[in-house]
């Protein structure tokens, strides 16, 4: 199941580019959608992120509690994405995190994300248990949104992230290296968009 196609495209682009760079020959190595990953590389990915983060010029509705609003829900997902990637890396990599979900009673969901079928949704309350209260609070503070919103967004990100790192029905052997490279590229793209907003040409 893909509730947010744009999220899947951004992840596919990031991981496709990362794998192509690791291969050194422009190929996707079978990871993250191949052609889709290459199509969303470089300037194209930057344009997609710019459109998401600027919200097409629309103003966001205020967020309860006086926290900083985002242009739209997808913008929040994009800003959380590098933090989620770092969290996965800090907690042992993608396979270790999948084990966490299995230990919390979400083995069927975790397996669906790895397999080639539809991704089963995950309850954001269970996601809070997997992340842990301290890490959840830290991400919420960095983004300036309530912890509940972070948990809900994380519950959308994890199925897509695992799905794009296991295109053949099993986690790619270089998944953690690709995750690291994708995170660094995404952070750079976001910084570039924010820089252009502050210093337009």
Residue pairs with C-beta under 8 A, 6 or more apart in sequence:
1 118
1 119
1 120
1 121
1 159
2 8
2 119
2 160
3 121
3 156
4 74
4 77
4 156
4 160
6 48
6 52
6 74
7 74
7 77
7 78
7 81
7 156
7 157
7 160
8 160
8 163
8 164
9 36
9 40
9 48
10 40
10 45
10 48
10 49
10 52
10 78
10 81
10 186
11 32
11 81
11 160
11 161
11 164
11 182
12 32
12 33
12 36
12 37
12 40
12 164
13 32
13 36
13 37
13 39
13 40
13 41
13 44
13 45
13 48
14 32
14 37
14 45
14 182
14 185
14 186
15 31
15 32
15 33
15 37
15 164
15 165
15 178
15 179
15 182
16 28
16 31
16 32
16 33
16 34
16 36
16 37
16 38
16 40
16 41
17 37
17 38
17 40
17 41
17 42
17 45
17 181
17 182
17 185
18 32
18 177
18 178
18 181
18 182
18 185
19 28
19 29
19 31
19 32
19 37
19 172
19 174
19 178
20 26
20 27
20 28
20 29
20 37
20 38
20 41
21 181
22 29
22 174
22 177
22 178
22 181
23 29
26 38
27 34
28 34
28 35
28 37
28 38
29 174
30 167
30 168
30 172
31 37
31 164
31 165
31 167
31 172
31 174
31 178
32 164
32 165
32 167
32 178
33 164
33 167
40 48
45 185
45 189
46 189
46 192
46 193
49 78
49 186
49 189
49 190
49 193
50 193
50 196
52 71
52 72
52 74
52 75
52 78
53 71
53 75
53 78
53 79
53 190
53 193
53 194
54 71
54 193
54 197
55 70
55 71
55 72
55 75
56 71
58 71
58 72
59 71
60 69
60 70
60 71
60 72
60 75
61 69
62 69
63 69
63 70
63 145
63 146
63 149
64 146
65 146
67 144
67 145
67 146
68 143
68 144
68 145
70 76
70 79
70 145
73 153
76 143
76 145
76 149
76 153
77 153
77 156
77 157
78 186
78 190
79 143
79 190
80 139
80 143
80 150
80 153
80 154
80 157
81 157
81 186
82 183
82 186
82 187
82 190
83 139
83 142
83 143
84 139
84 154
84 157
84 158
84 161
85 161
85 179
85 180
85 182
85 183
85 186
86 183
87 131
87 135
87 139
88 94
88 97
88 161
88 179
89 176
89 179
89 180
89 183
91 97
91 100
93 175
93 176
93 179
94 161
94 162
94 165
94 171
94 175
94 176
94 179
95 171
95 175
97 130
97 158
98 110
98 113
98 114
98 162
98 171
100 130
101 107
101 109
101 110
101 122
101 126
101 130
101 158
102 110
104 126
104 129
104 130
105 126
106 122
106 126
106 130
108 120
109 120
109 121
109 122
109 159
110 162
112 118
112 119
112 120
112 159
113 119
113 120
113 158
113 159
113 162
113 163
113 166
114 162
114 163
114 166
114 169
114 170
114 171
115 166
115 169
116 167
116 168
116 169
119 159
119 160
119 163
120 159
121 155
121 159
122 155
122 158
122 159
123 155
124 148
124 151
124 152
124 154
124 155
125 151
127 151
127 154
127 155
127 158
128 136
128 147
128 151
131 139
131 151
131 154
136 147
136 150
136 151
137 147
139 150
140 146
140 147
140 149
140 150
143 150
161 179
162 171
165 171
165 172
165 175
165 178
165 179
166 172
166 175
172 178
